[in-house]
Amino acid sequence: MVYGMFGSVEVNIINGTRDEQIRLLIVILPGSSKKVITATPRQLESVMRLSEALARIRFSEEVEKKDVVEAFRLLEVALQQSATDPATGTIDMDLITTGVSSSERMKRDNLVALTRNIIMERLQQGGPSIRMVELLEELKQRSEIAELHLNDLRNALGTLAGELLVDVRGDSVTRV
């Protein structure tokens, strides 16, 4: 049993309610098509506390199924507001945990890979450099990304510089 204290009201989770919490986790949370519980322990604890709080509001000593259902509704609304990826319109927990949506991370990874390919094709080690504007134009021609900005290229080049593939000086990119 899970207990919570609020003044003199002790709240118990009644039989079957915990099963309802698990069933709702499987049905409601993102990634649930495989019947995998995708909630973090913190989210589970939040649902339990919300369920208990909703029971207390009703001056009930027991958490009922309707408390659990409402707790999950509140969790779902909170997730929709804070974890919706603007690019896809879907709930993406990566947005909460890392601050970057999985679609944005994939876009960045694809841009780094394409930039790497172009540099490997066009530049020789220690050879002449290429201007960022030229590289950006070639990326725009080859990329499926609708809007590609110089700042996106700079971020990709920063990753490649960290891999010791390129050296960026001002507007020039040289293969190392």
N, C-alpha and C positions, 0 to 999 in steps of 0.2 A: 504494500500500500504506500501511496505517496501522501504525505501530510503537509499542510500549510497552515500557518497560524495568522489570523487577522483579528486582533482584539480577542474576544472570547469565542469566536467561531472557528471551529476546526473543520477543515475541508478534506474529505476523502474522495479518492477516485474510485467509483463503484465498479463492480465486476462488469466486464464487457466494454467499458469506456476506453481502457487502454488498447483493446483490440480495434476499437473505432479510430483511435489516434493513428495506429499503424496503418490501417486500411486507407485512411485519408492521406497519409503521407505517400503511399504508393500511388494513389489516384491523382492527387493534386500537384505534387511537386514536379518540376521539369525533369526530363529524362526518365519518366515513369513508365514508358512503353515496355521496358524490359522487366517490370516488376521488381525494381531495385530501389531501396530506400536511399534517396539522394539528399537527405537532410543532414545538416551538421548537428553535432550534439547540442550546440548552442540553440539551434532552431527547435530541436525537440524540447529542450528545457523551456524555451519561450512559449511553446504551445501548451505545455503543462501548466506553466504559471498563468498564462492567459485563461486557460480553462478554469483554473482555481479562482482567479479573480472574477470571472463571469459568474461563477457559482456564488461567491461572496456578495456580489451586487444583488443577487436574488435572495440574499439571506438564507441560502441553502447550505447544508452541511455536506452535501455530496455533489460531486461533479457529474453532470448528466451528459448524455449524448449531444444534446443541443448546445451545451457549453463548448464541447470539443469542436463541433461543426462550426460554430461562430468563431472560435479561436483560429481555425484553419482559414476561414474566410478573411479574417483580419490579416493573417500571415500572407495570404495570396495577394491581397490588395497592397500590402507593404512591399512585397517582392515586385509586383508590377510597376510600382512607382519608382523603386530604387534600382532595379536590375534589368529594366527593359533596354535592350540594345537598339539604339535609334536606327541603325542600318538595317536590321532584320525585323524589328518589331517583336522579337521573342525575348523571353526571360533568360538571361545569361548570368549565372552565378559568378563567372569570372569577372564581370564588371564590378561586383561587390568585393570579391576577395583580392583582386589585383589592380582594379581601377581601369583595366583595359578589357574590352569585350573580346571574345574569341574571334569574331569576324574581323575586328581591327588588327588583332595580333596576326591572323592569317594573311591579311592584306600586307602588313609590314614584312612578314616572312617572305611572301611572294615577291615583293619589291626588292628585298635584299638579294634573293636568288637570281632574279632577272638582272639586277645591276651587276652581280658577280659574273654572270654569263657574258654580258656585254663587255665587261672589263677584260675577262679572259680571252675573248675573241679579238678585241680591238687593240689591246695594249700588250707590249712585250715587257718582261721584267726589266726594270731599270731603263726602259726606253722613254720615248717622248710622252708627254702628258696629254690629257684631254680636258677641255674646259667643261665645267659643270653644265653650262647651258646646252652644249652639244649632247652631252650625256642625257640630260633631261629630255631633249627632243627625241632622241632615239628610244628612250624609255616610253615616252608617250606613244610612239608609233607601234612598239611591240607589246605594250601593256593593255590589259583589259580594264584597268582601273579608270573610271570615268574622269575623275579630277586628280591630277598629279601635280604637286607643287614643288618648288625648289626646296622647301623645308623638309618634305618627305624624302627627297633625294639626299639631303644632308644627313638625315637620321640613318638612312640605309648606308651611306658612306661611313658614318661613325661606327656602325656595326662592323663593316668590312675593315676599317682601320684597326678596330679592336682585335680582329682576326689576323692582323699584320699582312693583309692582302694589298692595301692601298695606302698611299700617303696623300693627304689633302693639305694643300697650301694655298690659301686664298681661294681663287676660283679654279685652280688646277688640280687634277687628280692624276696621280702617277701610280702605276703598278709596282709594288715592292718586290 
